[in-house]
Amino acid sequence: MTDPGAEPPDGVAVYVHWPYCARICPYCDFNVVRDRGWRQEQAVLVEAILCDLEAQAALLGPRPLASIFLGGGTPSLMQADDVAAVISRIRALFPAAGPVEITLEANPTDAEAAHFGALRDAGVNRLSLGVQSLDDAELAVLGRNHSAAEARRAIAVAASVFDRLSIDLIHALPGQTVAGWRAALQEALSLGFEHISPYQLTIAPGTAFERAVARGGFLPPDEDTAADLYEATQTVLEAAGFEAYEVSNHARDPAARSAHNLHVWRGGDYVGVGPGAHGRLTLGGVRTATFAHRRIGDYVAGVAAGTPWSEQESLDPRGAAEERLLLGLRTVEGVPLPVFEALGLVLDAEPLAGLIADGFLDLASGRVAATRTGRPVLDAVLKALLT
């Protein structure tokens, strides 16, 4: 595992965005499109991703590979041969010094042993299952295209193929009770996952849920109930030996943590390829944010023209430090003091001194981290630090 004191990590991670989904969930604000089985379009997209990887590797120069993450969308809809081609190209462009975590996000509806086995043979060694709930009524509310029984079957199939498994679950649904949520977490624990990502449902702009809330047809829990659900998450998972190493990510032990996400949270460089993918690269000594064209056709055309990014932004030292703070304070390891100092924040002055004195932040070994009290109100803590 990367030394958490290293700032930032030396290697480069790679995020591959596959935009296709069998169904668009009403809470999703990611860059996704319906998968209509247009294999020729998808073959063209794979070729564009491979070319984009080549171009960005040329910009970066020789760098060791830190991790690979195939997200979306639903990358478990990809043909295994395409997954193998992408992973192989990444490994050739960024040789790794040792084992590399390669994660792929999957939906339960794609859980066939032969397909999962082919993905494993393609190089995937960690599967993240987007189960979201193990209750049929909740799945219906979330607009998912699988049942609870299908989710449990998918988990069994995945466990027979992959040693490393993560599950996504959503809480703060309308009518959800603390007792029901605790039971869901206990069941997830009983299924043998090494990593659990419990997310609070957010009503994102532009989603079907936002429109339903505006019509009065969808009522999420109030703040007190949401806080109770969050606290139940911490209590249940801590009792099972899972550490909340990030606000919404819990791991059975340090080896079970997501290496890719940690690399990003620690401020490491990462290449983003695929429609709408974001990246962070150090180019000419400057931290640079990259944003790929969102539409598939625009992305493919942009790669062919040598302009895959719709936008790139050079971050000044303050902007880079702010981003590092926003990401790093979500983690249990926190952020090193020099990042705070780059923002003019010092230990013996407000607001940092007050947040530490009030128990929202803690200082240890030259790093500042959010406490158990500070994590549920992290947005307010960050606002106090950065305004």
Secondary structure, DSSP 8 states (H G I E B T S, - for coil): ---TTSSS-SSEEEEEEE-EESS--TT--SS-EE----HHHHHHHHHHHHHHHHHHHHHH-S--EEEEEEEES-GGGS-HHHHHHHHHHHHHHS--SS--EEEEEE-GGG--HHHHHHHHHTT--EEEEEEE-S-HHHHHHHT-SS-HHHHHHHHHHHHHH-SEEEEEEEE--TT--HHHHHHHHHHHHHTT-SEEEEEE----TTSHHHHHHHHTS-----HHHHHHHHHHHHHHHHHTT-EEEETTEEESSGGGS-HHHHHHHTT-EEEEESTT-EEEEEETTEEEEEEE-SSHHHHHHHHHHT--EEEEEE--HHHHHHHHHHHHTTBTT-EEHHHHHHTT--TTSTTHHHHHHTTSEEEETTEEEE-TTTGGGHHHHHHHHH-
